[in-house]
Amino acid sequence: MKMNLSKVHGKLIQLSRVSSENDSGKPSRIFTIRMLALMSINWAFLFGVTYGKYGWDVGEPISYLTALGVDLVAMAGIFNLEE
């Protein structure tokens, strides 16, 4: 059992070295940060519209439309990452 664990540990260390040398996760990390920023801006905008300026009657349809827009931008970004 101990022999198996040492082999697995050695393979894990080797894979971590390969993973740290490979920078393939960088575009997806940048994409994730951009999407989180876009969703935060969307949330702040909807909060201001709903509770600050117009109320729920105007804020609800805008929230559906902006959420759809954020989803479309995210899907377009995901498909661009695959190219």
Buried (B, 14 or more C-beta within 10 A) or exposed (E): EEEEEEEEEEEEEEEEEEEEEEEEEEEEEEBEEEBEEBBEEBBEBBEEBBEEEEEEEEBEEBBEEBBEEBEEBBEEBEEEEEE
